[in-house]
Amino acid sequence: MRKSALVVASFAALSLTPSPVRAEGQVRLGAGLGIPYGVIGLNVEARAGDHVGVTAGIGHTVFAGVGWCVGGRGYLFSADRKLRPRLGAYFGTAFVQADLEKKKAGLALGPGAHLRLGKSGKHGLEADLLVIVTPSTSSVEDEWGGESVGVPVKLSLGYTFSF
């Protein structure tokens, strides 16, 4: 029992220890899929502090023209960590309806993470699991004449480069 508790405590301490990479750059550019990328597109994040980032994205919805997004991210760990869990808040293109060629902006919130790759940590991968909190799916479906808009939970994935 003591041995297993010691092993668990050791792993917990190691996970909280900063990894030996330099602090991330002040600006990060990414390409990906999802709300932060305007559906399919680019996203830029500027650090507003060690634990805060301001972000904007522009992309294409494929069916309904240009998609966009603005938002903020709050990071649990500082910028010198390889894995940085976060909470994000985004406002932008949230719903797209292919048949009607319509799109609808909304507010999405949820957890995510950024994983820095390589020795320099300049390259990375990021993912978010977002819940669209407004407008509701039922209000969008009513507005669009009963057309289904799917579930209000969206996944975003992207590749990033810091400079």
N, C-alpha and C positions, 0 to 999 in steps of 0.2 A: 504494500500500500504506500509506504513512504517512498519507495523507489519510483513508483509510477507517478506520484505527486511531484517528485523532484524532476523527472523527465518532462512532465507537462510544464512545470514552472520554467525549466531551461528553454524549451521551445518558445514559450510566451515571451521570455526576456529577449531571445534572439530576434523575434519578429518585431519587437519595439525598438531594436537597435538600428540606427541609421545605416543604410548600405553604403559601401565605399565608392560612391559616384559623386561627381560635382553637382551643385545645385542646378536645377533646371533653368533654362533661359527665360527671359522676360516675355517672350512671345512664342506661341505654338501654333503651327498651321497644320490642318488635318484634311484628309479626304475620306469620305465615308457615306454611309447610309443611315437615314433616320432623321428625327426632328432637328437635332442640332446642326445638321448638314443641309437643311432645306429639302429634305427627302433624299436626293442623291446629289452630293456637291461638296463644297469646301466649308471649313469652319476655321475661324481664327480665335485664339484665346490670349488675352493679355493679363499678366499677373497684376493684381491690385494689392498684393501682400503675399506673405508666405503661405497663407491658407485660403486665399480668395482669388478667383479668376472671373473676368468679364468676357463674354463670348458672343460672337455673331456668326451666322452662317448664311450662305446663299447657294441655291442649287436648282434642280429641275425636278418637277413632279412626274415627268413622263407623259401624263395624261392631261394635266391642267396648267401647264406653263411653269413660271418661275415660283420656287418655294423659298422661304426665308425663315430666319430665327434670330432672336436676341435673348440673352440670358445671363445667368451667373452660376458659379460653382463654388461650393465650400468644401475644402479638402480637410480630411481628418489629420493627415500627417504633413510635415513640411516638405519643401521642394527637393530636399536631398535624398528622398526615399525612392526606391525603384517602383514599389507598388503604392499607389495613393488612392484609397477609397474616397468617395465624395458624395455629396448630395447636390443635385442640380435643379434649377428652375428655369424653364424655357418658355418663351412666348413666340409663336410663329405658326407656320403651316402644320396643322395637326391632323386634318382629315382631307382625303382626296377621293373623289368619286369618278372612276374612269368613264362610265357610260354617259354621265352628264357633263363631263369635263369641268367639274367644279372642285374648288378647294375651300377650306375653312380654317381660319386661325384659331388657336386655342392656347391655354396654359397647361403645361405638362411639368410634373414634378417626379423625382425619383432618385434612387441610388445609382451610382456608377463607379468606375475605377479607371485609372490611367496606369499602364504598365510601361516603364521605361526599359528599352532594350539596348544591349551592347554595353561596352565599357564606358563610352562617353555619355550614354543615356539620352542622346539627342533624338533617337528614333523611338517610337512607341506605338502601343495599341491601346485603344480605349473602347469602353462599352458602357451603355446606360440602359436601365430598365425603367421606362417612364410611364406614368399614369396620366392620362389627359383628364384634368379636373374640371375644366370649363372650356367650351360648352359641353353639355352632356351628349352622349351618343343619341339619346332619344330626341333631343331638341334638333340636332342636325338631321336626323332621319325625317322628322316632321317637316322641317324646312325644305328638304330635298324630295318631298313627295313620297315618303315611305321607303326610299331606297336604303338598304342596309349599309352601314359604314363600318361594321366590324366591331371588334372589342376595343375598349379605350386604353389598352396596354400596348406599348410600342417598344421595340428593341432598337438600339442604335449601335453601330459598330464603325470604327474608324482607325486609320493609320495616321500617325502624327510625326512632325519634325519640329524640334525646338531650336530656336536661335536667339 
